[in-house]
Structures are given as C-alpha cells and as structure tokens.
C-alpha cells in the first residue's frame, strides 16, 4: 500500500544538455504513469510548452530551471528568463544562486531571490543552494537569506557537481527551516536532489526530518526529491517505511558523520 507521506513527492527530471523533445515526452509519459508519486516534471525552459501540454490534465506541475547550473547570470537576465518561463505556463521555478559569489562575498542571495519573487506570487520558487559547492558554514545563512526573500523550497543541488545531497549539508537546511518556521509561522519546503537513486537514499533524509521535528512537512506536501527516470526509484517509492528500523537509524547517523567530515575537508581546500 502506498505510504500516504510519499504521495506526489517526486520531481521527475531531465536536465541533460542533449535532451530532445522525444526525451521530454517520454519523461512526461513516465510521470503520468506514476502520477501518484510525481509532483512535477522539471527540465529546460525550452521544453516548458511540451511539458505543460502533456500534463495539464494530470495535476502534475510544469517546472523549469533558471540560472542553471552555475548561478552566474545577472539578476536582469534571470528575471527575463523567469518571465519567459511564466509566459509558457510554468508553475514552478528551480533557481540556482551564485554559490561561488556567496562563498567569497556572503551576499547576492537575497537580492536574486527577491527580484524573482517580486515578479509574481503565483508560482512555486525552489532555490538551489548547491550545497556541494558552498562552504558548510554558509549553508545556514544562505538558506535564511533565500527564505526571507520568498523561497517556497530550499533545494540541495543541481546534480551537476560531484557532491549532491548529503545529510551533513541538509542538517543546516533543516535547522534553518525549523527556526524560520518558529519565528515567522511559515513553512518552507525542502527538495533533495543530486544522488537520489534509490528509496534508501530518500529514507535517510526523511529520518533526518524527524530529528528536527519536521515530520509535519511530509504531511503538508513540503518535501520533494529530484530524480531521473530511474525505474528502481519508482518501484521502491511506495515501500519506504515509517517508523524507521534501528539499523536504518544507525546507518543514517554514520552517513551524516561521514558527509559532514567530507564537507569540512572540502572547505579547508577552498
């Protein structure tokens, strides 16, 4: 039986630079076949009309990436890109911050996200922090800046770096989301992407949510996982158990420790 908390929690994604219209139509067909799991289909802006046409009667949202993957476009260019996407009936925007600039200057996130949010409130804004490229100590303040500026979701990664979603990084995102809710009474969602290939990968992040008293986010549909068209993920998705076994808890704890150590070592090299 499908776990209630896992319904419509997947963003099926194709961000290959070589993707074709046929690839995107195949992605939409797979999303439709698994609509009980899928919240959105995400790709490049040029494919938005095809995605919207294919999925408009399914309840599955049309999502595109902007400022992807490096986050280095000017604010003006990003705003134009978002407006163009909205013209094509896009319902969700996955926006990359300039994470290298934030590493060096600790600014730019609020300005970028706020400029996009000011365009309209009528779309879901997911802000990609690229946590594998951010210094660990900056994940929390970058998260906070994005939320204050109007993000609906914080997203871990583009999937284009060697380090994707890690428990060591998402702990800071969870802390920020939890504190922001306590202060502002607004729930900001979390999207995990980059390296989510099996249901077990997702299970460890769900366990972490409960560590930070964010279990209600699942009930409110505020947790997403970005995945490619991996049949193993789709086949396993209904089997993610709650509560978790003690062995899963031990595994998640060990993995979080390893991920945090990796992030710290990378930060020392910067």
C-alpha positions in Angstrom: 0.0 0.0 0.0 1.3 3.5 -0.9 2.6 5.3 2.1 0.5 8.5 2.4 3.5 10.6 3.2 5.2 9.7 -0.1 2.4 10.7 -2.5 3.4 13.3 -5.1 6.9 13.8 -3.6 9.0 13.2 -6.7 10.1 15.8 -9.3 11.0 13.7 -12.4 13.9 15.5 -14.1 15.8 15.6 -17.3 18.5 18.2 -17.4 20.8 16.6 -19.9 22.2 19.2 -22.4 21.5 16.7 -25.2 17.8 16.2 -24.2 15.4 16.2 -27.1 11.6 16.8 -27.4 11.2 13.0 -27.6 13.1 12.5 -24.4 10.9 15.1 -22.6 7.7 13.5 -24.0 8.9 10.1 -22.7 9.6 11.7 -19.3 6.1 13.1 -19.2 4.6 9.7 -20.1 6.5 8.1 -17.3 5.3 10.8 -14.9 1.7 10.3 -16.0 2.0 6.5 -15.4 3.3 7.2 -11.9 1.2 10.3 -11.1 0.5 9.1 -7.6 4.2 9.7 -6.9 5.0 12.6 -9.1 4.6 16.3 -8.1 6.3 17.9 -11.1 8.3 17.3 -14.3 11.4 19.5 -14.4 13.6 20.4 -17.4 14.9 23.3 -19.5 12.7 26.3 -20.3 12.6 25.5 -24.0 10.6 22.3 -23.2 8.0 24.0 -21.0 5.3 24.2 -23.7 5.6 20.5 -24.4 5.5 19.6 -20.7 2.5 21.8 -20.0 0.6 20.4 -22.9 1.3 16.8 -22.0 0.5 17.1 -18.3 -2.1 19.9 -18.0 -4.9 17.5 -17.1 -2.9 15.3 -14.7 -2.3 17.6 -11.8 1.5 17.2 -12.3 3.2 20.6 -12.4 5.5 22.1 -15.1 8.9 23.1 -13.6 12.0 24.5 -15.2 15.5 25.5 -14.1 16.8 29.1 -14.3 20.3 30.4 -13.9 21.4 26.8 -14.3 23.8 25.2 -13.5 26.4 27.8 -12.4 24.2 30.5 -11.0 26.3 33.3 -12.7 23.7 35.1 -14.8 22.9 38.7 -13.9 19.7 39.4 -12.0 18.3 41.1 -15.0 18.9 38.1 -17.2 17.4 35.8 -14.6 14.3 38.0 -14.3 13.8 37.9 -18.1 14.2 34.1 -18.0 11.6 33.7 -15.3 9.1 35.9 -17.1 9.6 34.0 -20.3 9.0 30.7 -18.5 5.8 32.0 -16.8 4.6 33.1 -20.2 4.7 29.4 -21.2 2.6 28.4 -18.2 5.4 27.2 -16.0 4.2 26.6 -12.4 7.5 26.0 -10.6 10.9 27.6 -11.0 14.1 25.9 -9.7 16.5 28.8 -9.3 20.3 28.4 -8.8 22.1 31.0 -6.6 25.6 32.3 -7.4 27.1 30.0 -4.8 30.7 30.9 -5.6 30.0 34.5 -5.1 28.3 33.7 -1.8 31.4 31.8 -0.8 33.5 34.8 -1.4 31.3 37.8 -0.5 28.4 36.4 1.5 25.9 38.4 -0.4 23.7 38.2 -3.5 21.3 35.5 -2.5 18.6 37.8 -1.1 18.8 40.2 -4.0 18.5 37.5 -6.6 15.7 35.6 -4.9 13.7 38.7 -4.0 13.9 40.0 -7.6 12.4 36.7 -8.9 9.8 36.6 -6.1 8.7 40.2 -6.9 7.7 39.1 -10.4 4.7 37.2 -9.0 3.5 35.1 -6.1 1.7 32.7 -8.5 4.4 30.2 -8.9 6.4 27.9 -6.6 10.0 29.1 -6.2 12.6 26.4 -5.3 16.0 27.9 -4.6 19.0 25.7 -5.4 21.8 26.3 -2.9 24.3 23.9 -4.5 25.4 22.7 -1.0 28.2 20.7 -2.5 29.8 23.9 -3.7 29.0 26.1 -0.6 31.2 26.2 2.4 29.4 24.3 5.2 29.4 27.3 7.5 27.5 29.3 4.8 24.6 26.8 4.2 22.5 28.1 7.1 22.8 31.9 6.3 22.3 31.2 2.5 19.2 29.2 3.4 18.0 32.0 5.7 18.5 34.7 3.0 16.6 32.7 0.5 13.6 32.1 2.8 13.4 35.8 3.8 13.4 36.7 0.2 10.4 34.5 -0.5 11.6 31.0 -1.4 8.9 28.3 -1.1 11.5 25.5 -1.1 15.2 25.1 -0.4 16.8 22.7 -2.8 20.2 21.0 -2.2 21.8 20.6 -5.6 21.9 21.0 -9.4 23.1 17.4 -9.7 26.0 18.7 -11.8 28.7 18.7 -9.1 30.4 15.6 -7.7 28.7 16.2 -4.3 24.9 16.2 -4.3 22.5 15.9 -1.4 24.2 14.9 1.8 23.0 14.6 5.4 25.9 16.7 6.5 24.7 19.6 4.5 21.0 19.2 4.9 21.3 19.3 8.7 21.9 23.1 8.3 19.0 23.4 5.9 16.7 21.6 8.4 17.9 23.9 11.3 17.2 27.0 9.2 13.8 25.8 8.1 12.8 24.8 11.6 13.9 28.1 13.1 12.4 30.2 10.3 9.0 28.5 11.0 9.2 29.1 14.7 9.9 32.8 14.2 7.7 33.5 11.1 5.0 30.8 11.2 5.7 30.0 7.5 6.7 26.5 6.4 9.4 26.5 3.7 9.8 23.1 1.9 12.9 21.1 1.2 13.9 19.5 -2.0 16.6 16.9 -2.1 18.4 16.3 -5.4 21.8 15.1 -6.6 22.5 11.4 -5.9 18.9 10.3 -5.0 18.9 7.0 -6.8 17.1 4.6 -4.5 14.4 4.7 -1.9 17.0 4.1 0.7 18.7 7.3 -0.2 15.5 9.1 0.4 14.7 7.2 3.6 17.7 8.7 5.4 16.7 12.2 4.6 13.2 11.5 5.8 14.6 10.2 9.1 16.6 13.4 9.5 13.4 15.4 9.1 12.0 13.7 12.2 15.2 14.5 14.1 14.5 18.2 13.6 10.7 17.9 14.3 9.9 18.5 10.6 7.7 15.4 10.2 4.7 17.6 9.5 6.4 18.9 6.3 5.7 15.4 4.8 2.0 15.7 5.6 1.8 19.2 4.1 3.5 18.1 0.8 6.6 20.2 1.5 9.2 17.5 0.8 10.4 16.8 -2.7 13.0 14.5 -4.2 14.5 15.3 -7.6 15.2 12.1 -9.5 15.8 11.0 -13.1 13.8 8.3 -14.8 15.1 5.6 -12.6 12.6 2.7 -12.5 14.2 1.4 -9.3 13.2 4.6 -7.5 9.7 4.5 -8.8 9.3 0.8 -8.0 10.7 1.3 -4.4 8.9 4.5 -3.6 5.8 3.0 -2.0 7.9 0.8 0.2 9.7 3.5 2.3 8.8 2.6 5.9 7.8 4.8 8.8 8.9 4.4 11.6 12.4 3.5 10.7 14.3 0.5 11.9 17.2 0.9 14.3 19.6 -0.3 11.7 18.4 2.4 9.3 18.9 5.0 12.1 22.4 3.8 12.8 23.2 3.9 9.1 21.9 7.4 8.7 23.8 8.6 11.7 27.0 7.1 10.3 26.4 8.6 6.9 25.7 12.0 8.3 29.0 11.9 10.2 30.9 10.9 7.0 29.2 13.5 4.9 30.0 16.3 7.4 33.6 15.2 7.5 33.8 15.3 3.7 32.3 18.8 3.5 34.7 20.1 6.2 37.7 18.7 4.3 36.5 20.3 1.1 36.0 23.6 2.9 39.6 23.6 4.1 40.8 23.3 0.5 39.0 26.4 -0.7 
